[in-house]
């Protein structure tokens, strides 16, 4: 395959998709932006963006995508359901992925936006390194429905036989989305930070988009997985302090060792099916347990680096800048 000059992006109207469109156009790459609904008004003024409206859960989207993929050298698949609704997961994440795969020309490079939630965090101890060699959760044993969907989505993409990048982002943040539930729990106006010496596995949306576009332009040589997290990962305490300085929130907070919450989750194990996520041990371990998340493989394969440290990127994001 020659130089990639045109990329199809599904979920182009979403948080990650819009960032990918912006990065691609800044590099002079034409984009086929697949959206379900509304799009930024400025796209209509950019001749390098071809807009395709399609519901990927609909089998009729296969023909639409096949037509849209003509002339494209790669596809970035960012469309997925972000919640835990089983029906929407089946339609938007799994059927949507099947329909895209059915439309892809043979040998076309695919970049799948997966997630670090696919790893088996029940089998590792606090402080462990989770990298691309770490074990994935077994199907049916992931911590929640979203993680199960990402595992299934990766399996579908692997089986399709295309040159494939499996990009596994941490929690994605950026302008308009600077806070994450990975930090702890809210009790009314009080935020409880579940502290440890571990870091938050987060990735700024622009840094992730740069990695996704770089992957679309690079031959993976088969199937290759990469974790995508920022270079500068804050501890949860540092995260709260920086966020309060930048935004004034949370106004009320307290720190609680994550092991105390783990003890509570274990005591409540018989009630787990009826409890909120962070009171279920598998979810708690996946979201809060202190782990190490190197991005060495990402940098070696695709290059790049953070534009600035966490506090500086947070300040830019709260101003709406990238």
Buried (B, 14 or more C-beta within 10 A) or exposed (E): EEEBEBBBBBBBBBBBBBBBBBBBBEEEBBBBBBBBEEBBEEBEEBEEBBBBEBBBBEEEBBEBBBEBBEEBBBBBBBBBBBEBEEEBBBBBBBBBBBBBBBBBEEEBBBBBBBBBBBBBBBEBEBEBEBBBEBEBBEEEBBBBBBBBBBBBBBEBBBEBEBBBBBBBBBBBBBBEEBBBEBBBBEEEEEBBBBBBEBBBBBBBBBBBBBBBBBBBBBEBEEBBBBBBBBBBBBBBBBBBBBBBEBBEEBEEBEBBEBBEBBEBBEEBEEEBEEEEBBBBBBBBBBBBBBBEBBBEBBBEBBEBEBBBEBBEBBBBBBEEEB
